[in-house]
């Protein structure tokens, strides 16, 4: 079983989601199934089938979260020596040399990654290019939208 790196925040989010699925979503769906069953013939009952499908989605997510938590290798970057290197969990401020925009990324695990929030998967092209680099270094990244060039302005462990 391969350990999956995760930040403290990412682990807490998973635990919160699991709690919600078990204590809020699951009881709601059980109620919806019971309600739909009371309407008679299950073969023609779209509400019943939709509720059963929703139940299957909830149960598979519960299993996936339990698996992620079991394999979690929690990395608390605030307890790691700050030597200016980009590591898993660090926050990196870069300047996009193609448009001079500053962007701040956080290097995270797969389940936490969300590009809209600038949370990037450590195995993504940009994540891989940043890991192990230092403040002041230039990196070049081949992304799906073409080559991008960055200068690492600041590395933080927050």
Secondary structure, DSSP 4 states (H G I P E B T S, - for coil): ---EEEEHHHHHHHHHHHHHIIIIIHHHHHHHHHHHHTTS-STT-HHHHHHHHHHHHHHHHHHHHHHHHHHEEEE-GGGS---SB--TT-EEEEEETTTTEEEEEEEE-TTT-BGGGTEEETTSHHHHHHTT-BTT-EEEEEETTEEEEEEEEEEE--
